[in-house]
Amino acid sequence: KSQGFRGCLRVVTEWATRRRKAEKVDDGTLNRAPSAKTIARLITIGRDDLSKSESVTVAAIEGGLPLLVEAREAIAAFQTMIRKKSITDLDPWLEKARTGLVASFANGVVKDRAAVSAAITSPWSNGQTEGQITKLKLVKRQMYGRGKIDLLQARVIGAG
């Protein structure tokens, strides 16, 4: 049964209210603490890609947790080092990162230093292979219980 004009109007009004609340900038305090997953997502996104409300949330989080700012900067520096393929920045980054929140990650980099150095300096990447494997696993999971290997093969070859 259709809701008619009033039902549609109510839905539109509700979404407009939600949008206004999302874009409303308070005094910089958070009404409720965001989840750890939300915080991780917000601190790894570039500042230019954040909405107004997300920027306020990040500012409030960083104001309360200065160690998180250092961790964000360490993560950004590592990403930049990988993208620019700058192996000379690895040692200074490791020294700085060992004292912050990303110390366990830095220790893992030290343990697997040869692989990290190769990833930074080598022109080769297995990204294409990993992407194909991820795609295959996605199709397999979507078809779980629906068919045998012949149907999976048809979906993968047909989707390629």
N, C-alpha and C positions, 0 to 999 in steps of 0.2 A: 504494500500500500504506500502510495506517495505521500510525502509530508506536506507537499504544496508549498505555496509562497512563504508562509510563516515559518515553516521548518527550515527552508533554505536561508531565510533571513536570520534565523537564530544561529545557524551554523556559521554564516558569514560574520555576524556580530561577535561570536565567540572567538573566531580566528583573529579578527581585528583586535580584540582585547588582548589576546595572548601575544600578538605581535607588538603591541604598544608596551606591554609589560616587559617583553624581552628586550626592547630597545630603550627602555627607561633606565636612565643612569641615576643611581641612588648616590648616597654620600660616600661610596666606596666600600661599604660593608656588605657582607654576604648575608642573605636571609637564612640560607642553610649551606652547610659545607658540601661541596661537590664530591663525587665519588673519586676514588683513586684513579680509575680508568679515565674519567673526564679530565682530571688534573694532568695525567700523563699525555693525553691527546692535546690539551691546550698548550702545554709547555713545549711540545715538539712541533707545533704548527708555526709557520712564519708569522711575524707580527702583522704583516700586511694582509694576511688572509683571515684575520679574526674579525668577528662582528663587533659592534659597539659594546654589547653586553658581555661578550667573551673577553674583550679587552679589559673591562672593569673587573671581571672575575680574576683574570691573570694578575692584574695590578694588586688586588686584595690578597691573593695567594702569595705573591712575591713580597708584599709588605710584611706578611706574617712569618714567612719562611725564607730568610736570606740565603740559606744553604741551597734552596731549590733554584735560586737565580744562578749560583755558581754551577750547579749541575746542568742547567739549561745551556749555559755558556760552554761548558766542557763538551756537551753533546754536539752543539753547533760547530765547535772547533774541530771535533773528530769528523763530522760530516764534510766540512770544508776540506780537511786534509785528504779525505778519500776522493772527493770530487776533483780536486786540483792535482791529485797524485803527487803530493809533496811529502816525501819520505823524511826530509830533514826536520819536519815539524813533529815527528813521532816521539822522539825522546823528551823534548820539553813538555809535550802534551801528557805523556805518561807521568812525569814528575809532578805536574800540577794535579792531574786526575786522581792520583793515589791518595790524596788527602781529603777528597770530597766524598759526596754521596755516590759517585760512580766508581769508587775504589774497587769494588768486586769486578766490575767490567774491565777496568784497567789491569787488574791482576790477571784476568783471563787473556787479555791482549798480550801481556808479558809472557804468559805460559805458551801462547801460540804465536809468538813473535814472527817466526819464519813465514807462516801463512799470511799474517797481516801485512808483512813487508812485501810479500809476493803479490798480494791483492792490490796494494798501493802502486807498485812499480810495473806490474805486468799489464800489457795491453789486452790480455785475454780475460774473458769472463764466462762464467757458466750460467749467466742470467737467462739466456734463451732456453737452455735445457731445463732449468728450474721452473720457468714459466710453463713449458709444455707439460711437465710432471704435475704441476698444480692444476692445470686445466683437465688433465686426465683423471686426477683424483676427484675433482669436482663433478665431472660427468658420472664417474663410478658411484659416488655418494648419492647423486640425484636418482640413479637407477637402482639403488639397493633393493633387492627383492623383486625386481620387475622383469628381469631377463637374464640370459646367460651371456657368455663371452661373444657370441655372434652378434647380438644386439648392441653390446658395448662397442664392438669393433665398427659396426655400421654407424653408430653415433659419433665416434671419434673421427673416423675417416670422413664422414659426411660433414662434420662440423669444421674440419680443417680447412 
